[in-house]
Amino acid sequence: MMVPEILLIAPIGFSFPALCGDLCTFRGDTFGSTGQAVAVLTSPGTNTLLEMELAVMVTTPDRTPLELIWVIQANGVAEQVAGWGDAESFKINPMRDTAVYYAGIPSMRVQVAFLFTLSAQPLDEHLFTIIDVLAPEGFEMSCQEGALWKLSLPGGIPVCQRDGAEIMRLLLNETLRAGSYSFVTEAVLPASMPTLPTFAVAIRENGAEAMVDAAFDVPGWPSTSLLVTQPTLAWSTAGYGQLSSVTITLTFNNATDALLSFLISLPLGFKQLVRTAADVKSSNSKLPLLKGGQDWVDASQPDRLRIMLEASDPLVSVGSYRFAFPVEMPESSSVVARLNVWYFCLCKDRSSIVPGEAGVLAAFPMAGFLPGEVSALEQYRVKTALGSVIVSGSFPWVEAPHLMCIGAIMFCLMHVIRLQETT
C-alpha cells in the first residue's frame, strides 16, 4: 500500500516545533475541537512511509496528562484515509531528586533550600545557565546579595535576574552539567499560608530559553503555629580535617510546650564530636533540658545531634537560644557534600532523625559552608575587635612594613575568638 502522508495526533498538552523532524512539519493545526496538536509527516518523492523508521521531535507538557494516547492517521494517494492506529504515550518524568525545604513560619523571613539532579548534558555551545523558580501564592522570593548561597552551583555567585512575588530567576556564569546541585535563597512567607503549597523548578538553555529539565508540583511544607526566627549558623574557621566550633542561634517569639526535642542534621562529610553533655554549650538557662545529667544530649550518630527537653515541663519561653558544639571538618574536598545544607528541626517527639518525618513540626535549612571559609559572625567579631584597638577608620600613618603587623593582629584576634568559642 502506498502511504505518502501520515498525520500524528498528540495527547493533550503535547505539541511540536515547526520543524519537527526530517520529514515532519507542524503548522499549528489541531484535531477538531479537541485541541490536540497534529503534525504532518510527508514522504520524499514517491516513496511510502510504511516500514520507515520515523523520528519526530515533540514539546512535552509541564506534567503528565490524564490521557496518554497518540493517534496515527495514514493517508494514501489523493489523501484518502488508508488506516488508523493508536499507541500509549510515555510519561513525563520530572527532574530527579527535586526537593524544596523551608520552615513554614507565617510572615517570617526564612531560608529556602533547593535540591535537584540534572540528567541532561550540554552539547557543543549549549549553555544550561538559567534556573527558574515558581513559588506558592504569597511567597516573596529573594535572591539579592546576602540572600543567596550558591553552594554547589557552578561558577561564581549567580546573577539575580528576577525575584519577588512567587517568582525567581537565577543566571549562572557557568553551565550546569549532569549531576546533583543545591542552593539556598531567602523568602518572606505569607501571613496566610497555602494549604497545599507547591513549587516548580525549571532549567533553561541560555539564549534559546528552551526548557532542558523541570519539576512541577514539588511539594512545600505545612505551616505551624510556632513563631521562631530563622536560625543563624556560625563557625570558627578551620581547614580540612580540623576541629571547628559550630554555633546555632534562634529566637522564639512565642512560648510553646509542643516540643520534646531539637534535631540538628549535618551535611555529608561533617561530623559532630560531642562526647558528653559538657561538650554542648546551651546559652539560655530557661530551656527545659531533660533532667538526668548527660541524658539531654543524644550524640550517638556523627551526622546528627539531638537535644532533648523535659517531658514533664517542656515549656520553651520567649527568648533567644544558642547552642555551640565541636565539629570535625571533612577530610578533603572530595567528601564535601554537593547538598551542603544543615537543618535545625523542632520536633514533637524524640525519635525523628530526618527533616521530613511526621514528628518534625518545622525544619529550618541553613546554608552550609566549606573548610577554610570565614563565617559572617566571625568576620563581624574580628571587625569589632579591631575597632576597639584602632579608633581611626583611616591609617595615613601606616607604611608598608607595618601592614604585616596589622595582619598579625587580625590573625591573633581570630585565633583568640576561636579559642573562646571552643571553651
HULIN-V318082 format. One record per pair of residues at least 12 apart in sequence whose ideal C-beta (glycine too) atoms are under 8 Angstrom apart, sorted by sequence separation. I is the first residue (numbers start at 1). J is the second residue. If there is no record, write none. Layout:
# HULIN-V318082
i	j
I	J
I	J
This chain:
# HULIN-V318082
i	j
26	38
72	84
100	112
101	113
148	160
158	170
159	171
202	214
234	246
235	247
296	308
343	355
347	359
348	360
26	39
27	40
41	54
71	84
72	85
100	113
158	171
170	183
201	214
202	215
233	246
234	247
295	308
296	309
347	360
348	361
25	39
26	40
71	85
72	86
100	114
101	115
158	172
159	173
200	214
201	215
233	247
234	248
346	360
347	361
24	39
25	40
41	56
71	86
72	87
99	114
100	115
143	158
145	160
158	173
200	215
233	248
234	249
345	360
346	361
8	24
24	40
70	86
98	114
99	115
144	160
200	216
232	248
248	264
277	293
307	323
346	362
24	41
25	42
39	56
69	86
70	87
98	115
99	116
143	160
153	170
155	172
156	173
168	185
200	217
201	218
231	248
232	249
277	294
280	297
345	362
346	363
23	41
69	87
70	88
97	115
98	116
154	172
155	173
156	174
198	216
200	218
231	249
232	250
276	294
277	295
279	297
289	307
290	308
345	363
20	39
23	42
69	88
70	89
97	116
98	117
114	133
144	163
153	172
155	174
198	217
199	218
231	250
277	296
289	308
290	309
291	310
344	363
345	364
21	41
23	43
68	88
69	89
96	116
97	117
143	163
154	174
198	218
199	219
230	250
277	297
279	299
289	309
290	310
305	325
343	363
344	364
389	409
16	37
23	44
68	89
95	116
96	117
142	163
154	175
198	219
199	220
229	250
276	297
288	309
289	310
290	311
343	364
9	31
12	34
14	36
15	37
68	90
95	117
141	163
148	170
154	176
163	185
197	219
198	220
228	250
229	251
287	309
288	310
343	365
344	366
12	35
14	37
16	39
68	91
95	118
96	119
141	164
153	176
154	177
196	219
197	220
228	251
274	297
342	365
343	366
386	409
12	36
50	74
95	119
140	164
141	165
196	220
197	221
228	252
229	253
275	299
341	365
342	366
386	410
11	36
49	74
140	165
141	166
143	168
158	183
227	252
228	253
274	299
280	305
282	307
288	313
341	366
342	367
10	36
23	49
139	165
140	166
141	167
142	168
194	220
226	252
227	253
288	314
341	367
342	368
9	36
10	37
64	91
131	158
138	165
139	166
141	168
143	170
176	203
227	254
272	299
280	307
288	315
340	367
341	368
386	413
9	37
10	38
64	92
138	166
152	180
153	181
226	254
288	316
340	368
382	410
385	413
9	38
10	39
63	92
112	141
137	166
152	181
153	182
193	222
225	254
273	302
287	316
340	369
8	38
24	54
62	92
136	166
151	181
152	182
153	183
193	223
226	256
243	273
272	302
286	316
340	370
7	38
8	39
23	54
61	92
63	94
135	166
151	182
152	183
271	302
272	303
274	305
286	317
337	368
382	413
7	39
8	40
24	56
60	92
134	166
135	167
151	183
226	258
271	303
272	304
382	414
385	417
7	40
8	41
21	54
22	55
24	57
134	167
135	168
150	183
151	184
270	303
272	305
286	319
6	40
7	41
21	55
133	167
149	183
189	223
287	321
336	370
5	40
6	41
21	56
36	71
132	167
133	168
148	183
149	184
171	206
268	303
284	319
336	371
382	417
5	41
20	56
21	57
132	168
133	169
148	184
149	185
266	302
284	320
378	414
381	417
5	42
20	57
132	169
133	170
148	185
266	303
283	320
284	321
4	42
5	43
20	58
131	169
147	185
148	186
265	303
266	304
283	321
284	322
4	43
130	169
131	170
147	186
265	304
266	305
282	321
283	322
378	417
3	43
16	56
17	57
31	71
130	170
264	304
282	322
283	323
378	418
16	57
130	171
131	172
263	304
264	305
281	322
282	323
283	324
330	371
4	46
16	58
17	59
129	171
130	172
143	185
263	305
264	306
281	323
308	350
329	371
4	47
6	49
15	58
16	59
129	172
142	185
143	186
263	306
264	307
280	323
281	324
4	48
5	49
14	58
15	59
129	173
141	185
142	186
262	306
280	324
281	325
306	350
3	48
4	49
14	59
129	174
141	186
142	187
261	306
262	307
280	325
2	48
3	49
14	60
129	175
141	187
142	188
261	307
279	325
1	48
3	50
13	60
14	61
128	175
129	176
140	187
261	308
262	309
279	326
6	54
8	56
10	58
13	61
127	175
128	176
139	187
140	188
260	308
261	309
1	50
13	62
126	175
128	177
139	188
260	309
304	353
13	63
139	189
140	190
259	309
14	65
138	189
139	190
260	311
274	325
13	65
131	183
135	187
138	190
273	325
274	326
298	350
301	353
12	65
122	175
137	190
138	191
272	325
273	326
11	65
122	176
138	192
260	314
272	326
273	327
12	67
122	177
138	193
259	314
272	327
273	328
11	67
121	177
138	194
258	314
271	327
272	328
11	68
121	178
137	194
257	314
259	316
270	327
271	328
11	69
118	176
120	178
136	194
139	197
257	315
270	328
11	70
118	177
119	178
256	315
257	316
264	323
270	329
10	70
118	178
137	197
255	315
256	316
270	330
9	70
118	179
136	197
255	316
262	323
266	327
269	330
8	70
9	71
117	179
118	180
136	198
255	317
269	331
8	71
9	72
117	180
118	181
136	199
255	318
8	72
9	73
116	180
117	181
135	199
252	316
254	318
7	72
115	180
116	181
134	199
252	317
253	318
6	72
7	73
115	181
133	199
134	200
252	318
269	335
6	73
115	182
133	200
252	319
268	335
269	336
270	337
6	74
7	75
114	182
132	200
133	201
134	202
251	319
252	320
269	337
5	74
6	75
113	182
114	183
132	201
133	202
251	320
252	321
268	337
5	75
113	183
114	184
131	201
132	202
250	320
251	321
267	337
3	74
4	75
113	184
114	185
131	202
132	203
249	320
250	321
268	339
3	75
4	76
112	184
131	203
132	204
249	321
267	339
3	76
4	77
111	184
112	185
130	203
131	204
249	322
267	340
2	76
5	79
111	185
112	186
130	204
248	322
249	323
267	341
1	76
2	77
14	89
111	186
112	187
128	203
130	205
247	322
248	323
267	342
110	186
128	204
129	205
130	206
247	323
248	324
266	342
109	186
110	187
128	205
129	206
247	324
265	342
11	89
109	187
127	205
128	206
246	324
264	342
265	343
3	82
109	188
110	189
126	205
127	206
130	209
245	324
246	325
264	343
108	188
109	189
127	207
245	325
246	326
263	343
264	344
265	345
1	82
107	188
108	189
245	326
246	327
263	344
264	345
107	189
244	326
245	327
262	344
263	345
97	180
106	189
107	190
120	203
122	205
243	326
244	327
262	345
105	189
106	190
107	191
128	212
136	220
243	327
244	328
262	346
263	347
102	187
104	189
106	191
116	201
118	203
243	328
244	329
262	347
106	192
242	328
243	329
261	347
102	189
106	193
114	201
116	203
241	328
242	329
259	346
260	347
241	329
259	347
260	348
261	349
104	193
240	329
241	330
259	348
260	349
261	350
263	352
265	354
239	329
240	330
241	331
258	348
260	350
263	353
265	355
238	329
240	331
241	332
261	352
120	212
235	327
240	332
263	355
104	197
120	213
240	333
118	212
119	213
250	344
118	213
248	344
326	422
263	360
324	421
100	199
116	215
100	201
267	368
259	361
98	201
258	361
95	201
95	203
233	342
231	344
250	364
104	220
98	215
104	221
106	223
95	213
100	218
102	220
103	221
104	222
105	223
228	346
248	366
95	214
99	218
100	219
102	221
104	223
105	224
108	227
111	230
94	214
95	215
98	218
100	220
101	221
104	224
108	228
110	230
226	346
94	215
100	221
103	224
105	226
108	229
109	230
94	216
105	227
108	230
224	346
105	228
94	218
103	228
103	230
242	371
241	371
247	377
240	371
239	371
240	372
231	364
233	366
238	371
239	372
228	362
230	364
232	366
233	367
235	369
238	372
226	361
231	366
233	368
237	372
226	362
228	364
233	369
237	373
224	361
237	374
62	200
224	362
237	375
236	375
235	375
221	362
234	375
237	378
221	363
233	375
234	376
236	378
234	377
235	378
234	378
232	377
62	214
63	216
62	216
63	217
182	338
181	338
182	339
184	341
180	338
182	340
179	338
180	339
182	341
245	418
247	421
245	421
237	414
245	422
243	422
238	418
184	365
236	417
237	418
236	418
184	367
236	421
152	338
236	422
151	338
152	339
151	339
152	340
151	340
151	341
151	367
151	368
149	367
115	339
115	341
113	341
101	341
101	343
103	346
113	365
111	364
112	365
101	355
110	364
111	365
113	367
111	366
111	367
105	362
104	362
103	362
103	363
103	364
101	363
102	364
103	365
102	365
101	365
